[in-house]
Amino acid sequence: MKLAISGKGGTGKSTLAAALALLMVRKKWRVLAVDADPDGNLAAALGASPEEISRIIPISKQKELIEERTGAKVKQYGQMFKLNPEVSDIAETYGTSLQGIILLVLGAIEAGGSGCACPESVLIRALVADLVLHRNEAVIMDMEAGIEHLGRATARGVDTLLVMVEPSQRAVDSAHRVAHLAAEIGLRDIRFVANKIASPADEQYVRDALEVQELAGVIPWSEEIRSAERQGRPVLDRSGRELRNCFDLILQKLQPPAGKERGK
Protein backbone atom coordinates (compact mmCIF):
# COMPACT_ATOMS: atom_id res chain seq x y z
CA MET A 1 0.00 0.00 0.00
CA LYS A 2 1.37 3.40 -1.00
CA LEU A 3 -0.37 6.40 0.58
CA ALA A 4 0.18 10.15 0.29
CA ILE A 5 -1.43 12.51 2.81
CA SER A 6 -1.85 16.20 2.03
CA GLY A 7 -3.91 19.21 3.01
CA LYS A 8 -3.59 22.61 4.61
CA GLY A 9 -0.98 22.94 7.33
CA GLY A 10 -2.33 22.17 10.78
CA THR A 11 -5.14 19.90 9.62
CA GLY A 12 -3.54 16.81 11.17
CA LYS A 13 -1.57 15.21 8.33
CA SER A 14 1.24 14.04 10.58
CA THR A 15 -1.17 12.72 13.19
CA LEU A 16 -2.96 10.57 10.62
CA ALA A 17 0.28 9.44 8.94
CA ALA A 18 1.73 8.37 12.29
CA ALA A 19 -1.46 6.62 13.42
CA LEU A 20 -1.76 4.63 10.17
CA ALA A 21 1.94 3.73 10.19
CA LEU A 22 1.73 2.50 13.79
CA LEU A 23 -1.40 0.47 13.03
CA MET A 24 0.33 -1.13 10.06
CA VAL A 25 3.31 -2.13 12.19
CA ARG A 26 0.98 -3.67 14.77
CA LYS A 27 -0.49 -5.73 11.92
CA LYS A 28 3.08 -6.93 11.10
CA TRP A 29 3.43 -4.84 7.95
CA ARG A 30 6.82 -3.47 6.92
CA VAL A 31 6.39 0.29 6.91
CA LEU A 32 8.38 3.19 5.53
CA ALA A 33 7.17 6.65 6.59
CA VAL A 34 8.30 9.68 4.60
CA ASP A 35 8.15 13.21 6.00
CA ALA A 36 7.92 15.27 2.82
CA ASP A 37 6.68 18.43 4.57
CA PRO A 38 9.47 21.01 5.14
CA ASP A 39 7.64 22.04 8.32
CA GLY A 40 6.69 18.50 9.21
CA ASN A 41 6.79 16.83 12.59
CA LEU A 42 6.21 13.21 11.69
CA ALA A 43 9.10 12.07 13.89
CA ALA A 44 7.47 13.69 16.90
CA ALA A 45 4.10 12.16 16.01
CA LEU A 46 5.78 8.76 15.97
CA GLY A 47 7.07 9.38 19.49
CA ALA A 48 10.68 10.39 18.82
CA SER A 49 12.36 12.18 21.70
CA PRO A 50 13.84 15.68 21.22
CA GLU A 51 17.28 14.08 21.27
CA GLU A 52 16.34 11.60 18.53
CA ILE A 53 14.80 14.36 16.43
CA SER A 54 17.94 16.50 16.78
CA ARG A 55 20.01 13.67 15.28
CA ILE A 56 17.87 13.35 12.15
CA ILE A 57 19.47 15.12 9.18
CA PRO A 58 17.02 15.66 6.29
CA ILE A 59 18.04 14.21 2.95
CA SER A 60 18.08 17.71 1.43
CA LYS A 61 20.84 18.63 3.93
CA GLN A 62 23.00 15.58 3.24
CA LYS A 63 25.52 17.48 1.14
CA GLU A 64 27.99 14.65 0.66
CA LEU A 65 25.23 12.23 -0.34
CA ILE A 66 23.72 14.67 -2.84
CA GLU A 67 27.07 15.45 -4.45
CA GLU A 68 28.12 11.79 -4.58
CA ARG A 69 24.89 10.60 -6.19
CA THR A 70 24.28 13.46 -8.61
CA GLY A 71 27.88 14.30 -9.49
CA ALA A 72 27.27 18.02 -8.90
CA LYS A 73 28.15 20.49 -6.19
CA VAL A 74 25.37 21.82 -3.99
CA LYS A 75 24.43 25.49 -4.54
CA GLN A 76 26.55 25.86 -7.66
CA TYR A 77 24.80 26.64 -10.92
CA GLY A 78 25.41 25.84 -14.58
CA GLN A 79 26.53 22.29 -13.81
CA MET A 80 25.88 18.99 -15.51
CA PHE A 81 24.53 16.31 -13.17
CA LYS A 82 22.89 12.91 -13.21
CA LEU A 83 19.14 13.03 -13.70
CA ASN A 84 18.71 9.42 -12.52
CA PRO A 85 20.93 9.08 -9.44
CA GLU A 86 21.19 5.82 -7.52
CA VAL A 87 18.79 5.98 -4.57
CA SER A 88 17.76 2.39 -3.82
CA ASP A 89 19.90 2.12 -0.66
CA ILE A 90 19.01 5.48 0.89
CA ALA A 91 16.09 4.28 3.04
CA GLU A 92 18.18 1.63 4.79
CA THR A 93 21.29 3.81 5.12
CA TYR A 94 19.81 7.17 6.02
CA GLY A 95 16.45 6.24 7.54
CA THR A 96 15.72 6.37 11.27
CA SER A 97 14.06 3.44 13.02
CA LEU A 98 11.14 4.50 15.23
CA GLN A 99 8.52 2.17 16.71
CA GLY A 100 9.43 -0.47 14.13
CA ILE A 101 8.99 2.05 11.30
CA ILE A 102 11.72 3.39 9.01
CA LEU A 103 11.39 7.17 8.84
CA LEU A 104 12.89 9.29 6.07
CA VAL A 105 12.84 13.08 6.43
CA LEU A 106 13.22 14.82 3.07
CA GLY A 107 13.52 18.44 4.20
CA ALA A 108 13.20 21.66 2.21
CA ILE A 109 14.84 22.57 -1.07
CA GLU A 110 16.24 26.07 -0.61
CA ALA A 111 17.57 26.90 -4.05
CA GLY A 112 15.02 28.13 -6.56
CA GLY A 113 11.92 26.67 -4.97
CA SER A 114 10.50 23.17 -4.89
CA GLY A 115 10.59 22.80 -8.65
CA CYS A 116 14.22 23.85 -9.13
CA ALA A 117 16.46 21.85 -11.44
CA CYS A 118 19.11 21.54 -8.71
CA PRO A 119 20.95 18.46 -7.41
CA GLU A 120 18.92 18.37 -4.18
CA SER A 121 15.62 18.42 -6.05
CA VAL A 122 16.73 15.78 -8.55
CA LEU A 123 17.86 13.43 -5.78
CA ILE A 124 14.67 13.82 -3.76
CA ARG A 125 12.40 13.33 -6.76
CA ALA A 126 14.33 10.20 -7.75
CA LEU A 127 14.12 8.95 -4.16
CA VAL A 128 10.36 9.51 -3.95
CA ALA A 129 9.85 7.74 -7.28
CA ASP A 130 11.90 4.78 -6.07
CA LEU A 131 10.01 4.55 -2.77
CA VAL A 132 6.61 4.67 -4.46
CA LEU A 133 7.28 2.61 -7.57
CA HIS A 134 9.85 0.03 -6.54
CA ARG A 135 9.78 -0.60 -2.78
CA ASN A 136 7.87 -3.53 -1.33
CA GLU A 137 7.11 -1.92 2.03
CA ALA A 138 3.98 -0.02 2.77
CA VAL A 139 4.86 3.64 2.22
CA ILE A 140 3.11 6.58 3.89
CA MET A 141 4.08 10.06 2.73
CA ASP A 142 3.27 13.06 4.91
CA MET A 143 3.17 15.77 2.22
CA GLU A 144 3.28 19.53 2.48
CA ALA A 145 0.12 21.46 1.59
CA GLY A 146 0.33 20.21 -1.98
CA ILE A 147 1.84 17.38 -4.02
CA GLU A 148 5.13 18.97 -5.07
CA HIS A 149 7.19 15.81 -4.67
CA LEU A 150 4.91 13.74 -6.90
CA GLY A 151 5.41 13.78 -10.65
CA ARG A 152 3.17 12.22 -13.27
CA ALA A 153 5.26 9.05 -13.42
CA THR A 154 5.36 8.68 -9.64
CA ALA A 155 1.61 9.22 -9.33
CA ARG A 156 1.03 5.85 -11.03
CA GLY A 157 2.37 4.09 -7.97
CA VAL A 158 0.33 5.93 -5.34
CA ASP A 159 -2.67 3.85 -4.35
CA THR A 160 -4.53 6.65 -2.57
CA LEU A 161 -4.14 10.34 -1.84
CA LEU A 162 -5.79 11.28 1.45
CA VAL A 163 -6.63 14.97 1.72
CA MET A 164 -7.06 16.20 5.28
CA VAL A 165 -9.81 18.74 5.93
CA GLU A 166 -10.94 20.51 9.07
CA PRO A 167 -14.21 22.47 9.30
CA SER A 168 -12.89 25.79 8.01
CA GLN A 169 -13.15 27.55 4.66
CA ARG A 170 -9.37 27.81 4.21
CA ALA A 171 -8.92 24.09 4.80
CA VAL A 172 -11.70 23.31 2.32
CA ASP A 173 -10.21 25.64 -0.29
CA SER A 174 -6.80 24.00 0.15
CA ALA A 175 -8.37 20.55 -0.18
CA HIS A 176 -10.02 21.52 -3.47
CA ARG A 177 -6.69 22.80 -4.84
CA VAL A 178 -4.82 19.66 -3.83
CA ALA A 179 -7.49 17.38 -5.31
CA HIS A 180 -7.47 19.34 -8.59
CA LEU A 181 -3.67 19.18 -8.92
CA ALA A 182 -3.65 15.50 -8.01
CA ALA A 183 -6.20 14.67 -10.69
CA GLU A 184 -4.16 16.60 -13.25
CA ILE A 185 -1.09 14.40 -12.72
CA GLY A 186 -3.10 11.20 -12.84
CA LEU A 187 -3.82 10.29 -9.23
CA ARG A 188 -6.98 8.24 -9.52
CA ASP A 189 -8.00 7.52 -5.94
CA ILE A 190 -8.42 10.81 -4.07
CA ARG A 191 -10.27 10.71 -0.77
CA PHE A 192 -10.99 13.18 2.01
CA VAL A 193 -10.60 12.76 5.76
CA ALA A 194 -12.42 15.18 8.05
CA ASN A 195 -10.47 16.02 11.21
CA LYS A 196 -11.12 18.03 14.39
CA ILE A 197 -14.85 17.38 14.11
CA ALA A 198 -16.56 18.61 17.27
CA SER A 199 -20.20 18.22 16.25
CA PRO A 200 -22.53 16.80 13.58
CA ALA A 201 -22.71 20.33 12.15
CA ASP A 202 -18.92 20.31 11.64
CA GLU A 203 -19.11 17.04 9.73
CA GLN A 204 -22.01 18.24 7.60
CA TYR A 205 -20.15 21.47 6.81
CA VAL A 206 -17.20 19.48 5.46
CA ARG A 207 -19.41 17.17 3.42
CA ASP A 208 -21.37 20.05 1.91
CA ALA A 209 -18.27 22.15 1.19
CA LEU A 210 -16.51 19.26 -0.53
CA GLU A 211 -19.69 18.07 -2.23
CA VAL A 212 -19.04 14.45 -1.25
CA GLN A 213 -21.32 11.88 0.32
CA GLU A 214 -18.61 9.55 1.60
CA LEU A 215 -15.50 10.44 3.56
CA ALA A 216 -12.55 8.11 4.06
CA GLY A 217 -12.72 8.96 7.73
CA VAL A 218 -14.10 11.34 10.34
CA ILE A 219 -11.75 12.04 13.23
CA PRO A 220 -13.31 13.76 16.23
CA TRP A 221 -11.79 16.71 18.06
CA SER A 222 -9.65 14.95 20.64
CA GLU A 223 -7.96 15.99 23.84
CA GLU A 224 -6.17 12.62 23.65
CA ILE A 225 -4.37 13.70 20.49
CA ARG A 226 -3.47 17.07 22.02
CA SER A 227 -2.13 15.32 25.11
CA ALA A 228 0.00 12.95 23.01
CA GLU A 229 1.44 15.90 21.07
CA ARG A 230 2.28 17.82 24.24
CA GLN A 231 3.91 14.82 25.89
CA GLY A 232 5.83 13.72 22.80
CA ARG A 233 4.10 10.35 22.78
CA PRO A 234 2.91 8.33 19.77
CA VAL A 235 -0.70 9.23 19.09
CA LEU A 236 -1.95 5.67 19.59
CA ASP A 237 -0.41 5.54 23.07
CA ARG A 238 -2.88 8.16 24.27
CA SER A 239 -5.86 7.13 22.18
CA GLY A 240 -8.96 5.57 23.68
CA ARG A 241 -10.82 2.73 22.03
CA GLU A 242 -13.11 5.05 20.04
CA LEU A 243 -10.23 6.97 18.51
CA ARG A 244 -8.22 3.83 17.75
CA ASN A 245 -11.26 2.33 16.07
CA CYS A 246 -11.58 5.49 13.99
CA PHE A 247 -8.02 5.17 12.67
CA ASP A 248 -8.44 1.43 12.16
CA LEU A 249 -11.61 1.99 10.12
CA ILE A 250 -9.75 4.41 7.84
CA LEU A 251 -7.04 1.80 7.27
CA GLN A 252 -9.62 -0.89 6.56
CA LYS A 253 -11.26 1.28 3.91
CA LEU A 254 -7.89 1.80 2.21
CA GLN A 255 -6.81 -1.82 2.06
CA PRO A 256 -7.00 -3.47 -1.36
CA PRO A 257 -8.86 -6.76 -1.84
CA ALA A 258 -7.34 -9.84 -0.23
CA GLY A 259 -4.34 -11.14 -2.13
CA LYS A 260 -3.39 -7.76 -3.58
CA GLU A 261 -1.79 -6.14 -0.52
CA ARG A 262 1.61 -4.59 -0.93
CA GLY A 263 4.21 -4.05 1.77
CA LYS A 264 3.10 -6.77 4.18
LINWO-V200849 format. One record per run of one state. SS is the DSSP state (helix for helix, strand for strand, loop for the rest). FROM is the first residue (numbers start at 1). LEN is the number of residues. If there is no record, write none. Layout:
SS & FROM & LEN
SS & FROM & LEN
This chain:
loop & 1 & 1
strand & 2 & 6
loop & 8 & 5
helix & 13 & 14
loop & 27 & 4
strand & 31 & 6
loop & 37 & 5
helix & 42 & 4
loop & 46 & 4
helix & 50 & 5
loop & 55 & 4
helix & 59 & 3
loop & 62 & 1
helix & 63 & 8
loop & 71 & 19
helix & 90 & 5
loop & 95 & 1
strand & 96 & 3
loop & 99 & 2
strand & 101 & 5
loop & 106 & 13
helix & 119 & 16
loop & 135 & 2
strand & 137 & 7
loop & 144 & 8
helix & 152 & 4
loop & 156 & 4
strand & 160 & 7
loop & 167 & 2
helix & 169 & 16
loop & 185 & 5
strand & 190 & 8
loop & 198 & 2
helix & 200 & 11
loop & 211 & 6
strand & 217 & 4
loop & 221 & 2
helix & 223 & 9
loop & 232 & 3
helix & 235 & 4
loop & 239 & 2
helix & 241 & 14
loop & 255 & 8
strand & 263 & 1
loop & 264 & 1
